[in-house]
Amino acid sequence: MLLGMKRDAANAYLRLREEVDERAAELMRLHAGHLVCRAGCTACCVNLTVLPVEFEAIRRSLACASGDRIPFDTLAACGFLTASGLCSIYAHRPIICRTHGLPIAFAGEDGEGCSVSFCQRNFTDADEDELDFGPENTLDVDVMNEHLSRLNLAYLAESGVNPSADGRIELRKLTEQRE
Ligand code: SF4
């Protein structure tokens, strides 16, 4: 249970996270022959900022999971990486981390057209047909981010925070705020 978070935003965030996990698992199966993603690969890991609703959900679930202080390596690409290249907050990691390596679709800056991006270590042996991406074999990151943004606005409203004051929060601050 996410103590302290308003019920609707918290539950909706967890449902969105489950949906992303399910879609990511589908895409992993679909593209299995072209993905080299594996435990210990850190190519996509960088220090992140997240929206307040996501920060709070992760903070609370970590507080429930363990009272231990989370180590943070300031020299690593993401401070939550362990020496063996594993994520120390894996079960609680942000939604974007759950899409690492997979083909994600997003609209161009002018809102026209659609681009697809994936880790360059993947699809290295794919032929042209296998690089024919569409809604059926990509994750629509714009839809995902819109959903997350709406949840964040709901969370801020429930918490009485002025949406104009909404800023992203460095994930590393999880190490400062344990309960
Ligand atoms: S939180 Fe975990 S999965 Fe996400 S970038 Fe950091 S180490 Fe990688």
Residues whose N, C-alpha, C, O or C-beta is under 5 A from the ligand:
A	BS01	SF4	C44 C45 V46 C78 F80 L81 C87 R93 C97
